[in-house]
Amino acid sequence: MDKPVTTSAQETALACLDGIQPLLSAWTRTIFEFGETAWREYQSAAWYVDRLTREGFTVEEGSGGMPTAFCAHWTNGAGPTVGMYAEYDAVPGNCQEAVTVRQPRPGLGVEAGGHTDPHSGLGIASLGGLLATKAAMQRDGIQGTLRFTGEPAEKVRGSKPIHAAKGYYDGLAGMISFHPFYMLPLCNTARWDTHCGAAYAMIYRFVCDEPENWTRAAGDGAPIPQAHSAVRAPGANDALMTMYMASKALRDSMLPHQGGWSISEAILTAGQATADNLPAGLAEIQYMIRVPTIGMAKQVTAVLDRNAAAAAAISGCRYERHWVSKSRPGLANHAMAGIAYEALSTVGPPHWDEAARTVAREIQVNAGGTATDNPFIDELERLIAPQEAEAILRLDLPPSQVNSTSDDYTDMSWHAPTARFYVARPALRSANGSAYPSWVMNALGGIPATIDPMVICAAKTVALAALRLLEDKTAREEAMNEFIARTGGGIGGSTWIAPLCDYEPPINFRWPEYATTARGRDWWIPSNA
């Protein structure tokens, strides 16, 4: 189809992004190198706050009670407010240097954090779109406000339910949500009807307060019985492992065998690292429940609660449940999807040149494969209409399933008309039907030649979509009218789902992080070097 006609302001934004593309590339690499993980993105958040302040934004640091979150505003007079955001958390155990061989970043081990999706490119693409929109508003005298939030801990669906509950997405004419593509057919398109589902995440903490009461065998009142009765108490580790094994054994029985759900866990703390003649005093395990509906999340939570209570009772411990996330399923908005996809169509899909292909071929060989003429999958340089992607996505889903997969942008969709669009990130076609190791995708997300095409394409799409909302009152009203209709009256409407967050930000747990000691800066699991 013919590309839509762009406005003067949109042309200004596109030219701005062409001009600052080298900066976007350098900034993407900066966040990639930080590689900070959920709730501990100190350098990354500080970088964004400094950059936004330099660009003339008013920035609230620590928004929503989260030290690594922020909310920035820039106003050019009375008018609509458009929302955008950055994510910047990485994933533990994925430390990869931006090179063509498997190699952690200097001074670190592979256990350190690394960008997988990559959020480094996600955040900078959105920032680029924000800055280009601002430049166009200034040059063309477009009135309105830009709101840009910093969203930590996306990998545990952390910040957005909290920001939503505290009103940070209220009052927006529209929210523009970008993500690097992560599964076909959602590549260079926008979500149509089937948005991401609900998710609950919680930490079960087991505490062994009274090991001396496990057995009363020592009747002589000696302060340290020869039988060491206290160390014979099961302790918190035993409670945690009982919980772990019981939940593994019952996993298939927690929900029906349909609906595309998953339950995963991570042990955060185990026994306080003591092997003395003492039982483990504290142990913590986190569960993440990704499901299509809130009802399913509640059902799994009830089973896990029973398991935790039983594990604590038989181990002579007590347990606590602490919320990490209670996130709603997503709400569709066809008008916003159309705005985003029209913007993407105007920009066109990303393109990888011969320099990028050369890099990819080196990675193919270094990963044990064979270099090919075109190492990238074909879909990366193609657009697919939202309705066509939706039809393909529905082929594997039962008709009753409304939501699928997991991402926390969904909480935004209940407070403002929201577009969720995807731009291709570099990905290699499989060799002989076998998958590449994870370091390959991580490296491709950090090497400028391979990640920059995604960043600039997404930044331009964000800017064009934002300016469409600001300039086109009819499009803006269509999106808002659809939001009101789907929620039964907007925020507080008859079919609106209220925020689920009824907990404080879970920032005080032992989340993996970088540590600075006399040995220098290292990951919490020191590298062998």
N, C-alpha and C positions, 0 to 999 in steps of 0.2 A: 504494500500500500504506500501511497505518497506520505512523506513525512509531514507532520503538522507544521503550520506556519508559526514561527516564534515571534514574540513581542520584542520591542526594543530592549526592555529590561532583561529578558531572557538572553538576548544576544550579548548584553553587557556581562551577565553572569558567566556565560560560556567563555568569553574572552578573558575574563578574570581568572578562571580556572586554568586556561591554557598558560597564562602568565605565571601562576604560582605552582604549576605542576612540579617543578624541582623541589620546592619547599614541601609539598605534600609527600613526595617520595622520601625526603630526609626525615620528616616527622613520623612517617609510618615506621621507618627503621628504628627511630628512637624508642617508640612504644614497644616495638618488637623486642628490642634489646632489654628493656626493663623486665619483661616476662613475669610480672607480678600476679599472684593468684588471689582467689576470692577473699574479700574483706581485708586484704593486705596490700592494696594497690597504691601505696603512699607516693612513690615517685611519679607514677602515671597521673594520678589525680592532681598532684601539685603542678605537673607540667601543663595540664589542660587549664587549670585555674590561672596560671601565669600567662599562658597564651591568650586566653579570652580577655583577661584584664588588659593586656597590651592592645588588643583589638577594640577596646572601648566598651566592653560588656561590664555590667554590674554583676558580680559573682557572689553568691551565698555559698560559702564552704561548709562542708559537713551537713548538707541538707538532709532532713528527715532523721537526724540523729546518727547518721552514718559518716564516720570520719573520712572515708574515701569517696563520698558522693559530693555533688555540687549542683547548683542551679544558677544559670546565667541568663541575663536579660539584656536586650538592646531595643530601644524604642525610637521610632522615627515619626512620632505623632500619633494621634488617635486613629485606630483602625484594628483590623483583626489580628489575633495572635496565632502564630504558627509554631508548632513544636517539632524539635529534632533532638537527637541524643547521641551520646558516645558510650560505648562499652570498651573496656580495656583490661579485663581480667584474663589471665592465662590459665593453664591447666598443669597441675603438678605432674612430674614424671615425663614431661615432653620437652625438655631443654634441648634446643637445636640451634646451632649457629646458622646464619644465612649463607650457607655454602652448599656445594653439590655432593658432599659426602656426609655420612652419619657422624656428627661431631657436636658435642655440647658447646655452649657458649664459653668463652675463655674463663678459666678459674672455677668452673662449676661442673657438677656431675649431671648425668642424664636425669636424676631424680628431681632436679630443680624445675621451676615453672617454664612453660613455653606456650606460644600461641598456636592453637590448633585450627580454629574456625576460619580465619584469624581475626580476633577482635582488634588487633593493632590496625589492620586495614579498615575494618568496619568503622572504628571511631574517627579516624582521620578522614575517611571519605565523607562522613556526615559533617565533620568540622569544615572541610573544604566547601561543601554545599552551603553551609551556614554563612561562611565568609563571603562567598560569591553572591548569595542572596542579599546580604547587607550592602555590598558594594553596589548592586543594582538598585536597591531601594534608595540609596543616597543619590546616585546619579540621576535617576528618573523621578525622584520625589514621591516615591510610593510610601504611603503611611501605613503604620502597623508596628507590631512588636514581634521579635524573635525570642523564643525561649529554648534554651539548650541545657539539657540535664546530663549529668555524669552518672552513669549507672554501674556501680560495682557489683561483683559477685553474680554475674548473669549465669555462670555455670551451675550455681545452686539456686537459680531463680530468686536471687536475693533482694535486690533493691527496689524493683518496680512495684511489687505489692505494697511495700512500705511507702514509697513516694505516692502511690495512688491513694492510699488510705489517708495521707496527710495533705491531699489536695493539690499536688504539684502538676497534675494533668488537667485540672479543671480550667474552664474558660478558654480552651483552645478551639480555634476554627478547624484545625486538623492537626494530626500527628503523622509524621513521615518516618516510617521504620524501614531501615535497610538491613539486609543480612547477606553475606556471601553465600552463594548457593551451596547447599550441603547434600542434596539428593535429587535425582531426576524424578519427575519432569520439572521441578522447581528451579529452573536455570534461566535467567534473563526473562523474568516474568513477574507478575504480582499474584498474590493469593486472591482467590475469588470467594468461594463459599466455605471450603473446608480449612478453617484456621486451626492453629495449634490448641492443644487440650489443656486440661487442668494439671496442677502438680502440687503435691504436699511434700515438704521435707522437714525432718525433725531429728533431733539428737536425743538418744536415750542415754542418760547418765546413771551408772551404777556406783553406789557408794557403800563401802564396808566400814561402818561407824564403830561397831562393837564386836570385833573378832573374839574378844575375851569371853563373850557369851555363847560362842558356838558350841563349846563343850564345857561341862562343869566337873571334869574328871579330877582336877587338882583340888582336893578338899582341905589342904593344909594352909591355904591362904598365902602361900609363898608368892613374892612379887614376880618371879620368873619361874614357873613350874618346869621341872625337868622334862616333862612331856612336851614342852613348847606347844601348849594347847592353842595359843593364838595363831601360830603359823599354820596349824592344821585347818583353820577356818578356810572355806573355799575362796573368799575374797571377791573383789570386783571383776577380775579377769574371768573367773569361772562363771560369774553371772553373765558377763558379756558374751562369752563363747556359747553358753547355753541359749541365750537369746539368738545369737547368730545361727546356730545349727537348727534350732526350732523353726526359725523363720525361713531358712532355706528349705527345710523339709515340708513346710506348709505352703510354700510360695504358689504352687500350682493350684492350690485350693482356695486362694484368697479371692479370686475373681473368676468369672466365666472365661472359657477359652475363646474369646473373641474381643475385638475392640482395640487391638494394638497397644497393650499396656506393658509397662516394665517397672520393676522394682530393683533398685541397686543400693549398695551400702558401702560405707567407708569407715574404718576404725580410726578415730581421731586421737584417742588417748588410751593407753593400756598400762595400768598398774603403776604409773609414776616411775617407771624404769628402775625398780628395786628388786634385788634378788636376795635381800637379807632375810633373817628369820621373822619375816612379817608378811601377812597376806597383802595382796594388792588392794590399795585403798580406794582407787578411783579408776573407772574405765568408761569410755564414751564411744558410741557408734552412731553414725548418721545414716538415715535412710532417705532415699529420694523416690517418690511414687509419681510416675508419669502416666496419666490416664485421660481418656476422653471427657469424663464428667466428674463433677465435684462429688456426686454420690459414690462413685467408685473409689475416690480418694478417701472418703470417710470410712468406707467398708474396710479397706486395707488398714487404715489407722486403727480401727477397732481391734483387728487381729493382732497387730503389732503391740498394742497396749496390753492385750491379754498375755502375749508372749513375754513382754517385759515384766509384768507383775509376777508371772509364774517363775521366770528365771531368777528374779530377786528373792522370791520367797524360799525357793529351794537352796539358795546360796547364802542365806543369812544376811542379805543386803537389802537396801532400799533402792528405789529407782525414781528418777525424775524425767519428764519429757519436756524438751525445750524446742519451740518452733524455729525453723530456719526460713520456711516459706509456706504460704498458703495462697496459691495463685489460681486465678479464674481461667476458664477456657476463653478462646478468642471470639470476637464478634465481627462478622463480615460487614463490609461497606463497599458496595459495587462502585459507587461514585468515586470514592477515594482510590480504589483499585484502578479505575479507568484513568484518573489523573496521573497516577504513578506510571502506568504502562504507556500512556501517551508520551510522557516525558522520556521514558526509556527508549521508546521508538524513535523519538526525535534525535536522541544521542546516538543510538545504534549500539549493538553489542560490543563488548571489548574485543580487541584484536591483539594477537601475540605475534610479534615480528620475528625475523630470523635470529636475532640476538637471544630472544627468549627461548626459541626452539633449540638453539645450541645449548643453552643452560639445561633445558629439559632432557636433551639427549645425554648429556654428561650424567645427570641423575639416573636416567634409565640404566646406563652401564654400571654406575657405582652401586646401584641397588640390585645388581645381579641379573639385569635384563639385557636387551639388545636395543641399540639406538635405532629409531625409526624416522622416516622422513617427516611425518607429522606426529609428534609424541603426545599432543593434547587430544582430549576427546572432542568429537565434532560439535557437540551441543554447546560448547563454550562460546562459540562465535555465531550462535543463532538465537533469534528471539522466538518465544512461544507465547501465544496469546493466553491471557489468564483463563478464559473459558476452555481452551484446548488443554492446558495443563490440568485444570480441574477434572476434565473428563478422564484423563489418563490416571490421575491420582485416585479417582473413585473406583477404578477397576478392581483394586485390591481391598476395598473397604465395604463392609455391609451397609445397606441403605439406611439402617437406623443410626449409624455412627456419624455424628455431626462434626466432631473435632478429631484431629489426628496429630501425632508427634508432640514435641514439647518445646516451648520457648516462652519467656515471660513478658514479651511485648504485649501479650494478651491482656494484661491488666490495664494498659493504656486504652485499649479499644472500648472499655466501658465508661470512659470519661470524655472521649473526643472521637470524632470520625477519624479512623486510622487506616492508612495504607501500609501494607506489608509487601515490599518488593525485594527481589533477589537479582543479584548480578553475578555472573560467572567468576569464580576464583580459579586459578590455575590448577588443573587436575590431569594426570596422565591416564591415557587409555590403558586398560589392563593388558598385560603381556601374557599370551598363551593361557588366558583365563584365570591367571593367578593375580592376587592383589599385591600392591606394593606395601612395604612396611610404613608405619605411621610417620617416621621421620621425613619421608619424601614429601608428603603434603605440608608438613611443618616448614621444611626448607623452602618450598615453593612460595609459601606465604610470607617469607622474609626477604627473599632475593628481589631487589628492585625491578630487574628486567621482567620478572614473572608476576609480581603482585601489582605493580604500578598500573597496568591496563585496567584492572578491576577498580582500583581506587579512583582513578580519574573518571571512569564511566559512571560509577556510583555517585560521585560528588556532583557531576553535571546533572544527573537524574534528580538528586535531592533538590538542587537549586531550581531546576525548571518546575518541579512539582510545587515547591514552596511559593514560587512567584505566581504560578497559576492560581493558587489559593488566595494570594494577596490581591491579585489584579482582577480576577474573574468572580464577581459577586454571584452570578448565576450558578457557577460550578460550586462555589462555597456553600450556597444555600441548598443545593441539591444534596450535597454530602451531609449537611446538618439535618435536613429533613429526613433523610434515610436513617441517620443515627437515632433521631427521635422516634421514628416509626418502629425500628427494631427493638428499642428499649421500652416501648410503651409510654413514651413521654419524656425521654431524656434521663438525665441523672435523677434517680429516685422514682423512675417510671415503673409501670406495672410489671414489666418483664426485665427490668434492670437488675443485674446482680451486683449487690453492694460489695465493697472491699472486704476481703476475708481476714486481712491482717489485724489481729488483736494481740500482738506481741511486740516486744521491744526488738530493735535490731540485734541480731545474734553475733555481736562483734567480739565478745569476750571469751570465745572458745579457742581451743588450740588449733586454729587453722594453720596449715602449712605456710611458712613465710621465710623470707631472707633474714639472716641475723648477722650483726656485726660484732665481732669479738676481737681479742688480741691477735687472732689468726687472720683477721681481715673479714671481708664480706663473703658470706657463704650461705648456702641453703640450709634449712634446718636438719637435713640429712647431709652431713659433710661429704664432699667428694673424696675419693680415694687419694687423689693427688694432694 
